[in-house]
């Protein structure tokens, strides 16, 4: 499983790091608050993490976050 953010689509709303702070954080080098992925290969067996990631994907206004099967 791969977690990614499309940096060209991300507008820095910050919803991802609000709902899944264990997986995202603001990029400190970016004045717009765009997110950085902390966990690129999340464990699908971690049910709580997967709920947070699903919420982050669903709440991204720009649809910049993808959670893909495989690696």
C-alpha positions in Angstrom: 0.0 0.0 0.0 1.3 3.5 -0.9 0.3 6.9 0.5 1.0 9.9 -1.7 0.3 13.5 -2.1 0.2 15.2 -5.4 2.2 18.4 -4.7 0.8 20.2 -7.7 -2.8 19.7 -6.5 -2.2 20.3 -2.7 -3.2 23.8 -1.7 -2.3 23.6 2.0 -5.7 23.4 3.5 -4.2 21.1 6.3 -7.2 18.8 6.7 -5.0 15.8 6.2 -2.7 16.6 9.1 -5.6 17.5 11.2 -7.4 14.1 10.8 -4.3 12.0 10.5 -1.4 13.7 12.3 0.5 10.4 12.5 0.7 10.3 8.7 1.0 13.9 7.6 2.6 17.1 8.8 2.9 20.6 7.3 6.0 21.0 5.2 8.1 23.5 7.2 9.8 24.7 4.1 6.5 25.6 2.4 4.8 28.9 3.1 1.5 27.6 1.9 1.2 24.8 4.5 1.3 22.0 2.0 1.6 18.6 3.6 4.4 16.1 3.8 3.7 12.3 4.0 5.3 10.7 7.1 4.2 7.1 6.4 4.6 6.3 2.7 3.8 2.6 3.2 1.0 2.3 5.8 0.2 -1.1 7.4 -3.3 -2.1 6.2 -3.7 -4.2 9.4 -3.6 -1.0 11.5 -7.4 -0.3 11.5 -7.2 3.0 13.3 -4.5 4.4 10.9 -6.5 3.2 7.9 -9.6 5.0 9.2 -7.6 8.2 9.6 -6.1 7.8 6.1 -9.5 7.2 4.6 -10.7 10.3 6.3 -7.8 12.3 5.1 -8.3 11.1 1.5 -12.0 11.9 1.7 -11.6 15.3 3.3 -8.9 16.7 0.9 -10.7 19.5 -1.0 -8.2 19.2 -3.9 -8.3 15.4 -4.1 -4.5 15.5 -3.8 -4.1 12.4 -1.6 -4.1 8.9 -2.9 -3.9 5.6 -1.0 -3.0 2.9 -3.5 -2.9 -0.9 -3.3 0.5 -2.5 -4.0 3.8 -0.7 -3.7 
